[in-house]
Amino acid sequence: MERSDMKQLLEKYYEGQTSKQEDRQLRNLLKLYVGSDAELLEAQSMFSLYDDEAKETVNIDFDKLIEQHKSHKVRKVYFGLTTAVAASLIAFAMLFMLSNPQDQIVYAYVNGKPITDKQEAIAYSKQAMNTLSSNLNKGTSGLNYMEKLNKPADLLIVRK
């Protein structure tokens, strides 16, 4: 068969218009082809790849695949159930919070008791700050003696 006839048959194959007999004929012609036409060489390598793939065997354990698929279904069911439970818990929490609005603002807690009066909270804060500052003043009073430790160093410095 001539090269132009092979190209026409190949085009017909690409368009899906060949019969089984023409497919076999094209495969056999391309196996025997030794020319330099790039299109035919590409088709030759493509058909040889098809033949190699057809000879390859596949070892698949379908029972194992079915068991794995069943376990995925169980996981999907559990995931769906946990999602539904979480969504319902959030919905109930929102309903509870909306049905019990907190009218009072809690400014502070003193000994576990909420303070809702602003002036009372300010008084407690002032008392805490005064206690803190008095303790800090006592803690820094001993640092006044540090100045006496620097006097020997002052005596050793030579001034010009």
Backbone torsions as a table, in degrees:
resi	resn	phi	psi	omega
1	MET	NA	142.4	-178.2
2	GLU	-79.1	162.8	-178.1
3	ARG	-62.8	-38.9	-179.7
4	SER	-66.0	-37.1	177.0
5	ASP	-66.9	-37.5	178.5
6	MET	-65.2	-40.2	179.5
7	LYS	-66.3	-39.2	177.9
8	GLN	-64.4	-42.0	179.1
9	LEU	-65.9	-36.3	178.2
10	LEU	-67.2	-42.1	177.0
11	GLU	-62.1	-41.2	178.3
12	LYS	-63.1	-37.1	178.0
13	TYR	-65.1	-45.5	180.0
14	TYR	-61.5	-31.4	179.7
15	GLU	-83.8	-6.8	178.8
16	GLY	78.2	28.4	-175.6
17	GLN	-107.0	5.5	-176.6
18	THR	-91.1	153.3	175.0
19	SER	-88.2	175.5	179.1
20	LYS	-63.8	-38.0	179.9
21	GLN	-64.6	-42.1	178.7
22	GLU	-67.7	-34.9	175.4
23	ASP	-60.7	-47.9	179.8
24	ARG	-62.0	-42.6	180.0
25	GLN	-61.8	-44.1	180.0
26	LEU	-63.6	-43.0	179.0
27	ARG	-61.1	-45.8	-179.2
28	ASN	-65.1	-40.3	179.5
29	LEU	-65.1	-40.6	-179.2
30	LEU	-70.9	-29.8	176.2
31	LYS	-64.4	-35.1	-176.9
32	LEU	-90.7	-7.4	-175.2
33	TYR	-69.8	132.4	178.9
34	VAL	-130.0	17.6	-178.2
35	GLY	-78.1	-167.0	-176.4
36	SER	-120.2	12.5	179.0
37	ASP	-71.2	123.2	-174.5
38	ALA	-63.0	-40.5	-178.3
39	GLU	-65.0	-41.9	-179.7
40	LEU	-72.4	-35.2	177.5
41	LEU	-66.4	-37.9	177.5
42	GLU	-65.5	-43.7	177.8
43	ALA	-63.6	-37.9	178.5
44	GLN	-61.2	-46.4	179.7
45	SER	-67.2	-34.4	178.9
46	MET	-65.7	-44.6	-179.8
47	PHE	-69.6	-32.8	176.7
48	SER	-68.3	-34.9	175.5
49	LEU	-65.3	-41.0	177.1
50	TYR	-60.2	-42.6	-179.7
51	ASP	-65.0	-41.3	178.6
52	ASP	-63.4	-41.4	179.5
53	GLU	-66.7	-35.2	-179.7
54	ALA	-68.3	-29.5	-179.3
55	LYS	-79.4	-20.0	-177.3
56	GLU	-70.4	137.8	178.5
57	THR	-101.1	151.6	-178.7
58	VAL	-116.9	125.6	178.6
59	ASN	-105.8	97.1	-178.8
60	ILE	-120.4	129.3	175.9
61	ASP	-92.1	98.3	-175.1
62	PHE	-67.6	-31.7	178.1
63	ASP	-63.1	-41.0	178.9
64	LYS	-64.9	-40.8	178.3
65	LEU	-63.5	-38.5	179.2
66	ILE	-65.7	-41.8	178.5
67	GLU	-63.5	-41.5	178.4
68	GLN	-64.0	-39.8	-179.9
69	HIS	-64.9	-38.3	177.7
70	LYS	-63.4	-41.5	-180.0
71	SER	-66.0	-32.7	176.7
72	HIS	-65.9	-36.9	178.5
73	LYS	-64.0	-40.8	179.8
74	VAL	-63.6	-42.2	178.2
75	ARG	-62.0	-40.3	179.5
76	LYS	-63.6	-39.4	179.6
77	VAL	-64.8	-46.0	179.1
78	TYR	-63.1	-40.1	178.9
79	PHE	-62.9	-42.8	178.8
80	GLY	-64.0	-41.0	179.4
81	LEU	-65.6	-44.4	-179.6
82	THR	-65.9	-35.8	177.6
83	THR	-64.7	-42.9	179.9
84	ALA	-64.9	-41.3	179.3
85	VAL	-64.4	-43.8	179.8
86	ALA	-63.2	-41.7	179.8
87	ALA	-64.9	-40.0	179.9
88	SER	-69.1	-36.7	176.3
89	LEU	-62.6	-42.0	178.6
90	ILE	-64.3	-40.8	179.9
91	ALA	-63.8	-43.5	178.4
92	PHE	-65.1	-39.0	178.4
93	ALA	-63.8	-41.3	178.4
94	MET	-64.3	-42.5	178.7
95	LEU	-62.9	-41.3	179.5
96	PHE	-63.5	-43.3	-179.0
97	MET	-67.9	-36.5	-179.9
98	LEU	-74.6	-29.8	-179.0
99	SER	-80.6	-20.3	179.2
100	ASN	-120.3	72.4	179.9
101	PRO	-70.1	146.2	179.3
102	GLN	-94.5	109.2	-177.7
103	ASP	-78.8	-29.3	-175.0
104	GLN	-98.1	142.4	176.5
105	ILE	-93.1	130.4	178.1
106	VAL	-94.0	116.1	-177.9
107	TYR	-86.9	-31.1	-177.6
108	ALA	-162.7	167.9	173.0
109	TYR	-123.4	129.1	177.4
110	VAL	-123.9	116.9	-177.5
111	ASN	53.4	39.8	177.8
112	GLY	80.8	-1.4	-178.6
113	LYS	-100.3	127.3	179.6
114	PRO	-72.7	137.3	177.5
115	ILE	-104.7	114.6	-178.2
116	THR	-104.6	-9.2	178.3
117	ASP	-90.7	125.8	-175.9
118	LYS	-64.3	-42.7	-178.5
119	GLN	-65.6	-38.7	178.7
120	GLU	-66.1	-38.9	178.7
121	ALA	-65.6	-39.0	177.8
122	ILE	-64.9	-40.2	178.8
123	ALA	-62.8	-43.8	177.7
124	TYR	-63.6	-38.9	179.4
125	SER	-65.1	-43.3	178.2
126	LYS	-62.4	-42.1	179.6
127	GLN	-61.9	-41.7	179.9
128	ALA	-65.9	-41.1	179.8
129	MET	-66.2	-40.5	177.7
130	ASN	-63.1	-42.8	178.3
131	THR	-62.0	-42.3	-179.5
132	LEU	-65.5	-45.9	-177.1
133	SER	-68.3	-34.7	178.8
134	SER	-67.1	-37.0	176.8
135	ASN	-68.3	-35.2	178.4
136	LEU	-68.9	-38.3	178.8
137	ASN	-63.4	-39.7	177.2
138	LYS	-65.6	-36.3	-177.4
139	GLY	-70.8	-29.2	-177.1
140	THR	-93.0	-8.4	-177.7
141	SER	-66.0	-26.9	179.3
142	GLY	-74.7	-13.7	-179.5
143	LEU	-75.8	-13.2	178.5
144	ASN	-62.4	-28.8	-179.7
145	TYR	-74.3	-12.5	179.3
146	MET	-64.5	-28.4	-179.3
147	GLU	-62.9	-35.7	-179.5
148	LYS	-67.7	-27.7	179.4
149	LEU	-69.6	-25.2	-179.2
150	ASN	-81.6	-14.8	-177.1
151	LYS	-61.6	-44.7	178.4
152	PRO	-59.8	-33.0	178.9
153	ALA	-68.8	-36.7	178.0
154	ASP	-64.6	-34.3	-180.0
155	LEU	-69.9	-28.6	-177.2
156	LEU	-83.6	-16.5	-178.3
157	ILE	-75.9	126.8	179.1
158	VAL	-90.7	125.6	-179.2
159	ARG	-109.9	142.4	-178.5
160	LYS	-95.8	NA	NA
